[in-house]
Amino acid sequence: MKRIITLFAVLAMMTGLFATAASAAEHIPPHGHMLVLGVEFGPAGPTYRKCVDLANNQALRLNAHHAHLHFGRAGEAQLAAGHVVVPTTPFSGIRDCAHLAELFGPPTN
C-alpha cells in the first residue's frame, strides 16, 4: 500500500510540475530523469518492466526535455505505450533507477 501511495504522490507531483513547467521553465532547477518502461497497476501494486537512467542521470537542457520528453508527441507516445518519464530528485524524491527498485521492487521481465 505504501508503494501505491508513493507512486500516486509522485505522479500527482509530476502533474502539478508539468502544468507550471511550460510557463516557468527558467525557474526549474536542473534534474535528471528515468524512463520507466511497461508500467502496470495490478492488485499487488505497480510493476514495471525496465528502468533506464537517461543521460547518465545528468540534467537535460530544459527546452529539450520539457518540449519533447514530457510533452508533445514523444511524451504522449510514451504514456500511451505505458511508459513514464520520471524526474529525479528534487522533484520526485527518487535518485535513480537503483533507488526506484529499492522503493518499488525490481523490474519484472
C-alpha positions, 0 to 999 in steps of 0.5 A: 500500500505504501508503494501505491501511495508513493507512486500516486504522490509522485505522479500527482507531483509530476502533474502539478510540475508539468502544468507550471513547467511550460510557463516557468521553465527558467525557474526549474532547477536542473534534474535528471530523469528515468524512463520507466518502461511497461508500467502496470497497476495490478492488485499487488501494486505497480510493476514495471518492466525496465528502468533506464537512467537517461543521460547518465542521470545528468540534467537535460537542457530544459527546452529539450526535455520539457518540449519533447520528453514530457510533452508533445508527441514523444511524451504522449507516445510514451504514456500511451505505450505505458511508459513514464518519464520520471524526474529525479530528485528534487522533484520526485524524491527518487535518485535513480533507477537503483533507488526506484527498485529499492522503493518499488521492487525490481523490474519484472521481465 
